[in-house]
Amino acid sequence: MSVRNFIALAALVVLAPTLQAHHSYAVYDGTRYMVFTGVIVRIVPNAAHFELHYVPLNEQRDALVRDSKGQPQVWIAQMESSAEAFRHGITRESFPQGTVFSMGMHPRRDGTLSGDRGEAGLFQCPKGTKPAPGKHCDSVPGAKRFGEADLPAEGPVKKKP
């Protein structure tokens, strides 16, 4: 084996896990946002993407959304890397199970109950509170903002000027 082939093979072995670990955002519909207010059921601080697992609240904000079998409908929000989330104050400790929060997401194109946060705002309701019917945590006095973005409007993404 030549030195050149050996170097190419060594580079492939070293880089292959990194190349496989990252995926395309093509599975998400980046042309629109859905806005959710929900309750955290689990946090998964993966190195590549921090995940919030949650159950949306209904429009009246008095019950969890359930599937046809009566089970809570769990969604997964994929976010930035755990390191970036940490810089914004988003940690497992800052979002314990039962936390009520609101955020925008680009939904998956295939209808799977998940999405990508993109550049949408993330707001946490104060402990023991929830928004009024049809509202989100950004409307609750004392809500905490994570990052600098606002909640997007539901629907098509508005282009930046």
C-alpha positions in Angstrom: 0.0 0.0 0.0 1.4 3.4 -1.0 1.8 6.2 1.6 -0.9 8.2 -0.3 -3.4 5.4 -0.1 -2.6 4.8 3.6 -3.2 8.5 4.4 -6.5 8.4 2.5 -7.6 5.3 4.3 -6.6 6.7 7.7 -8.5 9.9 7.0 -11.6 7.9 6.0 -11.5 5.9 9.2 -11.1 9.0 11.4 -13.7 11.1 9.6 -16.3 8.4 8.9 -18.1 8.6 12.3 -18.3 12.4 12.0 -19.7 12.3 8.5 -22.3 9.7 9.5 -23.3 11.4 12.7 -24.5 14.6 11.0 -27.6 14.6 8.9 -29.4 16.8 6.4 -32.1 19.2 7.4 -34.0 18.3 4.2 -36.5 16.2 6.3 -37.8 19.4 7.8 -40.1 21.9 6.1 -38.0 25.0 6.5 -40.7 27.1 4.6 -43.1 27.1 7.6 -43.3 27.2 11.3 -45.6 25.5 13.8 -45.8 27.1 17.2 -46.3 24.9 20.2 -46.9 25.3 23.9 -46.3 22.1 25.7 -45.0 20.2 28.8 -41.6 18.7 29.0 -41.5 14.9 29.4 -37.8 14.3 28.7 -34.6 16.0 27.7 -31.9 14.4 25.6 -28.7 16.5 25.5 -27.0 14.7 22.6 -23.8 16.3 21.5 -25.0 17.0 17.9 -28.5 18.1 18.7 -30.2 18.9 22.0 -33.7 17.4 22.1 -36.8 18.4 24.0 -39.5 15.7 24.2 -42.8 17.2 25.1 -46.6 16.9 24.9 -48.4 19.9 23.5 -51.2 21.5 25.5 -54.6 22.0 23.8 -55.7 25.5 22.6 -57.6 26.0 25.9 -54.3 25.3 27.7 -56.1 23.0 30.2 -55.2 19.5 28.9 -52.5 17.5 27.1 -53.0 16.7 23.4 -53.7 12.9 23.1 -53.7 10.5 20.3 -56.6 8.3 19.1 -55.8 5.7 21.9 -55.9 8.4 24.6 -52.2 8.4 25.1 -50.3 11.7 25.4 -49.0 12.8 21.9 -45.2 13.1 22.4 -43.3 15.4 20.0 -39.6 15.8 19.7 -38.0 19.2 19.1 -34.5 19.0 17.7 -32.4 22.0 18.5 -28.8 23.2 18.2 -25.9 21.4 19.7 -25.8 20.8 23.4 -22.9 23.2 23.7 -24.9 26.0 21.9 -28.0 25.2 24.0 -25.9 25.5 27.1 -24.7 28.9 26.0 -28.3 30.0 25.9 -29.0 28.5 29.3 -30.9 25.5 28.0 -30.0 22.5 30.1 -31.7 19.4 31.5 -31.8 21.3 34.9 -33.4 24.5 33.4 -36.1 22.4 31.7 -37.1 19.7 34.2 -40.0 17.3 33.6 -43.3 19.2 33.8 -41.9 22.5 32.6 -44.4 24.5 30.4 -42.7 26.1 27.5 -43.4 27.6 24.0 -41.3 27.5 20.8 -41.6 27.5 17.0 -40.5 24.5 14.9 -40.1 23.6 11.3 -42.1 20.3 11.1 -40.9 17.1 9.5 -42.1 16.7 5.9 -43.2 13.1 6.5 -45.6 14.0 9.3 -43.6 12.4 12.1 -44.2 14.2 15.4 -41.0 16.1 15.4 -39.4 19.2 14.1 -36.4 21.5 14.1 -36.2 24.7 16.1 -34.4 26.6 13.4 -34.1 30.2 14.6 -37.3 30.3 16.5 -37.7 31.7 20.0 -38.0 29.5 23.1 -39.9 30.8 26.2 -40.5 29.1 29.5 -43.6 29.9 31.6 -42.9 30.6 35.3 -43.2 27.4 37.4 -46.8 26.6 38.1 -48.2 28.8 35.4 -49.5 28.4 31.9 -50.7 30.8 29.2 -54.2 31.9 28.6 -56.2 30.0 26.0 -54.7 30.4 22.5 -51.6 32.2 23.9 -48.0 31.1 24.5 -45.5 31.5 27.3 -44.1 34.7 25.8 -47.4 36.3 26.9 -47.1 35.2 30.6 -45.6 37.8 33.0 -42.3 36.6 34.3 -41.7 34.2 31.4 -38.0 33.4 30.6 -36.6 33.8 27.1 -33.8 31.5 26.0 -31.7 33.0 23.2 -32.7 36.3 21.5 -35.3 35.2 19.0 -39.1 35.8 19.3 -41.7 33.2 18.7 -42.4 33.1 15.0 -45.8 33.5 13.5 -47.5 30.2 12.7 -47.4 29.5 9.0 -45.0 30.5 6.2 -41.6 31.7 7.2 -41.2 35.4 6.9 -38.1 36.4 4.9 -35.7 38.7 6.6 -35.4 42.1 5.0 
